[in-house]
Amino acid sequence: MSETPQVYVIHENGIWVEPLRARFHERRIPFAEWFLDRGILDLRQAPPPGIFYNRMSASSHTRDHRFAAEYTGAVLAWLARHGRTVVNGERALALEVSKVAQYQALDRFGITSPETLAVVGRENIPEAADRLGYPLILKHNRAGKGLGVRLFLSAAALDEHLSSGDFLEPVDGITLVQRYIKAPAPFITRVEFVGGRFLYAVRVDTSQGFELCPADACNVDAPGLADVCPADAPSAKFQIIKDFDHPLLPQWQAFLKANDIGIAGIEFIVDEKGRTFTYDVNTNTNYNPDAEAIDGRSGMDTIAAYLGGLLKKEYPAAARERVPA
């Protein structure tokens, strides 16, 4: 391990890190990447000096990295033991991989989430659905990208789905049965925070469904897009909102601070009565390049500047080093 202090990016998807790499190079911030899928963590050794940014994703298991999140949890515990500065630490990871934990944590700050029942066992889903009532949605407790989200208007439709090959078992065994929130228009809002501070809000068109990363198109089946990074896929689905403000901004920021989350996107939906429901906290946030090009603000550049600032503050000499070629 290098003894030269630098920014370490913990992740399991190199494609998602590409925009951040470019920003580090542009700002001449020394950095390295820790791709955590499998390996050896020697607890007898101390971590290298530096600033550590955790970008482990709840959807890592969908890329054949089944235990990447668990491995990251071990690494974050090791870093904490040695007093390293970690952006999105152990608590952030715990909330990233459990929507149940997210909702309970949000509730402590008076932030309302949709009514939800957590179910273990496919056979128990119909009873949970009867308790909640229709319409409802099923979703995975640990997912990402909207995986497993399905809308059901009746018990008959749900029973047909559960008895078919389309039902996807969640990786942690927990299926969420959740109240469907009907919005006046088919969109949700994602509020981005860097360093715990509000960056911008983006309106996301959901008219074609929820199985997408709200920060990018994920439309890689379109002609010419099969081999590109989803975060680079062109899309008109995303529009950064000018002069966004919301009464929940102070509560969202207080929630992030209390849960050791420095960088995140928080998603909410507003129903026909004007009530706001916060339904997801993404601590592995990405950004849509088309929307940012129109708006002029860059999430990844803001992240690079924030991490570089932490490095400069803690290791002034190292921050002046040249980035690797």
C-alpha positions in Angstrom: 0.0 0.0 0.0 1.1 3.5 -0.8 2.2 5.6 2.2 1.5 8.8 0.3 -1.8 10.2 1.4 -4.4 10.3 -1.3 -8.1 9.9 -1.9 -9.2 6.3 -2.0 -12.4 5.4 -3.9 -14.1 2.2 -2.7 -16.4 0.7 -5.4 -17.3 -2.4 -7.4 -18.2 -0.8 -10.8 -15.4 0.9 -12.6 -17.7 2.4 -15.3 -19.5 4.5 -12.7 -16.2 5.9 -11.5 -15.1 7.1 -14.9 -16.5 10.7 -14.6 -15.0 11.1 -11.1 -11.5 9.9 -12.4 -11.6 12.6 -15.0 -12.4 15.3 -12.4 -9.6 14.1 -10.1 -7.2 14.4 -13.0 -8.5 17.9 -14.0 -8.1 19.1 -10.4 -4.7 17.3 -9.9 -6.0 15.5 -6.9 -4.0 12.3 -6.0 -6.3 9.3 -5.9 -6.4 5.5 -6.0 -9.3 3.0 -6.4 -10.1 0.0 -4.2 -12.2 -2.4 -6.2 -13.8 -4.5 -3.5 -15.3 -7.8 -4.8 -13.1 -10.4 -3.2 -9.6 -10.5 -1.7 -7.7 -10.5 1.6 -8.1 -7.9 4.4 -5.1 -8.2 6.7 -6.4 -6.9 10.0 -2.9 -7.0 11.4 -1.9 -4.1 9.2 -2.9 -0.4 9.4 -4.7 1.3 6.4 -2.7 3.7 4.4 -3.1 7.4 5.2 -5.7 9.2 3.1 -9.4 10.1 2.7 -11.7 7.2 1.8 -14.9 7.6 -0.2 -17.3 4.6 -0.1 -19.3 4.1 -3.3 -20.4 0.5 -2.7 -23.8 -0.1 -4.3 -26.9 -1.9 -3.1 -27.1 -3.4 -6.6 -23.6 -4.9 -6.6 -24.9 -8.4 -6.5 -26.6 -7.9 -9.9 -23.0 -7.6 -11.4 -21.9 -10.9 -9.9 -20.3 -9.2 -6.9 -22.4 -11.0 -4.4 -20.4 -10.3 -1.3 -18.9 -6.9 -2.3 -21.1 -5.0 0.2 -20.1 -7.4 3.0 -16.5 -7.1 2.1 -16.8 -3.3 2.1 -18.4 -3.4 5.6 -15.4 -5.2 6.9 -13.0 -2.7 5.3 -15.0 0.3 6.7 -14.9 -1.2 10.2 -11.1 -1.5 9.8 -10.8 2.1 8.6 -12.9 3.3 11.5 -10.8 1.3 14.0 -7.7 3.2 12.7 -9.3 6.6 12.7 -9.3 7.2 9.0 -11.6 9.8 7.5 -14.3 8.0 5.6 -17.0 9.7 3.5 -20.2 7.5 3.7 -19.0 5.2 6.4 -20.4 2.1 8.1 -23.8 3.6 8.9 -24.1 4.9 5.3 -23.5 1.4 4.0 -26.0 -0.1 6.4 -28.7 2.2 5.1 -27.6 1.7 1.4 -28.3 -2.0 1.6 -31.6 -1.9 3.6 -34.6 0.2 2.8 -36.2 -0.9 6.1 -33.3 0.7 7.9 -33.6 3.8 5.7 -37.3 4.3 6.5 -36.8 3.8 10.2 -33.9 6.3 10.2 -35.9 8.8 8.2 -38.9 8.5 10.5 -36.7 9.7 13.4 -36.5 13.1 11.7 -40.2 13.3 10.9 -39.6 12.4 7.2 -42.5 10.4 5.9 -42.0 7.3 3.8 -44.8 5.2 2.1 -46.6 2.7 4.3 -44.5 -0.5 4.1 -44.6 -4.1 5.3 -41.4 -6.2 5.3 -41.9 -9.8 4.3 -39.7 -12.8 4.5 -41.1 -15.8 2.5 -43.0 -15.6 -0.8 -45.9 -17.3 0.8 -46.4 -14.5 3.2 -46.7 -11.7 0.6 -50.4 -12.2 -0.1 -51.3 -11.7 3.5 -49.2 -8.6 3.8 -50.9 -7.3 0.7 -54.3 -7.9 2.1 -53.3 -6.0 5.3 -52.1 -3.0 3.3 -54.7 -3.0 0.5 -54.4 -2.2 -3.2 -52.9 -0.6 -5.3 -49.5 -1.5 -4.0 -46.0 -2.2 -5.2 -43.5 -4.9 -4.5 -39.8 -4.0 -4.2 -36.6 -5.4 -2.8 -35.2 -4.3 0.5 -31.8 -4.4 -1.0 -31.8 -3.6 -4.7 -30.7 -0.4 -6.5 -31.8 0.7 -9.9 -35.4 0.1 -9.1 -34.9 -3.7 -9.3 -37.9 -5.8 -8.4 -40.4 -2.8 -8.4 -43.8 -4.0 -9.6 -47.2 -2.3 -9.4 -50.3 -4.5 -8.6 -53.9 -3.3 -8.7 -55.5 -6.5 -7.4 -55.0 -9.7 -5.5 -55.5 -11.8 -8.6 -52.7 -10.0 -10.4 -50.4 -10.4 -7.4 -51.2 -14.1 -7.1 -50.4 -14.6 -10.8 -47.1 -12.9 -10.5 -46.1 -14.8 -7.4 -46.8 -18.2 -9.1 -44.9 -17.2 -12.2 -41.2 -17.2 -13.1 -41.2 -13.4 -13.1 -41.0 -13.1 -9.4 -37.5 -12.3 -8.3 -36.3 -13.4 -4.9 -34.5 -10.5 -3.1 -30.9 -11.2 -2.3 -31.4 -10.6 1.4 -34.7 -12.5 1.5 -36.8 -9.4 2.4 -39.6 -8.2 0.0 -41.3 -4.9 0.7 -45.0 -4.6 0.2 -45.5 -0.9 -0.1 -48.4 1.6 -0.5 -48.5 2.9 -4.1 -48.2 6.6 -4.2 -50.2 8.1 -7.1 -48.7 11.3 -8.4 -50.6 13.9 -10.5 -47.8 13.5 -13.1 -45.4 10.6 -13.8 -42.2 11.9 -12.2 -40.2 11.8 -9.0 -37.7 14.2 -7.7 -34.1 13.4 -6.6 -32.3 15.8 -4.4 -28.5 15.7 -4.5 -26.2 16.4 -1.5 -22.4 16.7 -1.4 -20.6 17.2 1.8 -24.0 17.2 3.5 -25.0 20.3 1.6 -27.7 20.7 -1.0 -26.3 20.6 -4.6 -29.4 20.5 -6.9 -32.6 18.6 -7.5 -33.5 16.7 -10.6 -36.9 15.8 -12.0 -37.0 12.2 -13.2 -39.6 11.0 -15.7 -41.0 7.7 -14.6 -43.5 7.2 -17.4 -41.6 4.1 -18.6 -41.2 2.5 -15.2 -38.8 2.6 -12.2 -36.2 0.0 -13.2 -33.5 2.5 -13.9 -30.9 4.4 -12.0 -32.6 7.8 -11.5 -29.3 9.5 -12.3 -29.0 8.0 -15.8 -31.0 6.6 -18.6 -29.9 2.9 -18.3 -31.4 2.5 -21.8 -28.6 0.4 -23.1 -30.9 -1.6 -25.4 -31.3 1.4 -27.7 -29.4 1.3 -31.0 -25.7 2.2 -30.6 -25.9 2.2 -26.8 -25.2 -1.5 -26.0 -21.5 -0.9 -25.1 -21.7 2.4 -23.4 -21.8 3.3 -19.7 -25.4 3.8 -18.6 -24.4 7.0 -16.9 -23.3 8.3 -20.3 -26.5 7.3 -22.2 -28.3 10.3 -23.6 -31.7 10.9 -22.1 -34.4 13.5 -21.9 -35.8 11.8 -18.7 -33.8 14.1 -16.4 -34.1 17.8 -15.8 -32.4 19.8 -13.1 -34.8 22.1 -11.4 -33.9 25.8 -11.3 -34.2 27.5 -7.9 -35.4 24.3 -6.1 -36.6 24.7 -2.5 -38.5 22.4 -0.2 -39.6 22.5 3.4 -37.9 19.1 4.1 -34.4 20.3 3.1 -33.3 21.0 6.7 -34.7 17.6 7.8 -33.0 15.7 5.0 -29.7 17.4 5.8 -30.0 16.6 9.5 -30.8 13.0 8.6 -27.6 12.8 6.5 -25.4 14.3 9.2 -26.8 12.0 11.9 -26.2 8.9 9.7 -22.6 9.6 8.6 -23.7 10.3 5.0 -21.7 12.9 3.2 -22.8 12.3 -0.4 -26.2 11.0 -1.4 -29.3 11.4 -3.6 -32.6 11.4 -1.8 -35.7 10.6 -3.8 -39.3 11.7 -3.1 -42.7 11.7 -4.7 -45.7 14.0 -4.1 -49.2 12.6 -4.2 -52.4 14.1 -5.5 -53.0 15.8 -2.1 -49.6 17.5 -2.2 -48.1 15.2 0.5 -44.4 14.4 0.2 -43.1 10.8 0.6 -39.4 10.1 0.8 -38.8 6.5 -0.5 -35.1 6.1 -1.2 -31.7 7.2 -0.1 -28.9 6.4 -2.6 -25.4 6.8 -1.1 -23.8 5.7 -4.4 -25.1 8.5 -6.4 -24.5 9.1 -10.1 -25.4 12.1 -12.2 -26.9 12.5 -15.7 -24.4 14.3 -18.0 -27.1 15.7 -20.4 -29.0 17.3 -17.6 -25.8 18.7 -16.1 -24.6 20.1 -19.4 -27.8 22.1 -19.8 -27.7 23.3 -16.2 -24.0 24.0 -15.8 -23.5 22.3 -12.4 -21.5 19.1 -12.1 -22.0 16.6 -9.3 -18.8 14.7 -9.9 -16.7 17.9 -10.0 -18.3 19.0 -6.7 -17.5 15.6 -5.2 -13.9 15.8 -6.4 -13.5 19.3 -5.0 -15.0 18.2 -1.7 -12.8 15.1 -1.3 -9.7 17.2 -2.4 -10.6 19.7 0.2 -10.7 17.0 2.9 -7.3 15.7 1.8 -5.8 19.2 1.8 -7.1 19.9 5.3 -5.9 16.6 6.8 -2.7 16.2 4.7 -1.6 19.6 3.3 1.6 18.3 1.7 0.0 15.4 -0.1 -2.7 17.5 -1.6 0.0 19.3 -3.6 1.2 16.0 -5.2 0.6 15.4 -8.9 -2.1 12.9 -9.8 -0.9 9.6 -11.4 -0.7 9.5 -15.2 
